[in-house]
Amino acid sequence: MLYLSRLILDIRHRQARRDMGDAYQLHRTVLGAFPAAPVGSQAREHFGLLYRAEPVEGAPTLVRLLIQANVAPDWSKLPPDYLGLAPDNRGNPAVRPVGAEYATITDGTRLVFRLRANPTKRLSDRTPGRADPLVGKRVALLREDEQLAWLARQGERHGFRLLTTERSPEVPEARAAVQTTTHGQRPTQGESAPMRLSFGAVLFSGRLEVTESAIFRGTLATGIGSGKAFGFGLLSIAAIR
């Protein structure tokens, strides 16, 4: 079973403001709603945890946090006043099972989507004798055409294709909006300084068509791309209206 939670955070709260400025601390706060993972396992992977933070339009002090996991969370452990007022009759937090909804997806289903991802590429250089310290490392994709091409490749692997515009069949009906770089500090052992974290963030949105429904349903559960422990990879979908 998969559960999707929606939390509306009030960043006037000290801890909420801290979490929005440090990806590692937000990760810890989210994990606090789940039981201890078995010894030797990674908690995020064990609980299938994916999440995404996004602004609430017209409310600069509020942040919407979407969290998906394979067990029901216990949000009562959040600090008092960490959450803002409920924006609707669903309450805050709002939690609902989505596994049965995802199970109805079949080949050919068309959906609108949103995905916050960290698109990168691994640099390679086959020039004889050339030494480049970046060769073999992953670097962020900065141009929109590169970012959309990355997403199209992910679709081929994950059971969907991007729909294209009617006027230009080669142009995907999707957008890639660069967001503020995500930062954080991961503690290290001993007296060493914390490890600094930095992720380039791109918010993808648009329309897609499911090509392999079994693979796609697995993708909804496991996410797309890297940085999943720090707020990337959650693929959100809705019916096209």
Summary of the structure (lengths in Angstrom):
residues: 241
radius of gyration: 19.1
end to end distance: 26.4
largest distance: 65.0
contacts: 667
relative contact order: 0.20
helix: 24%
strand: 35%
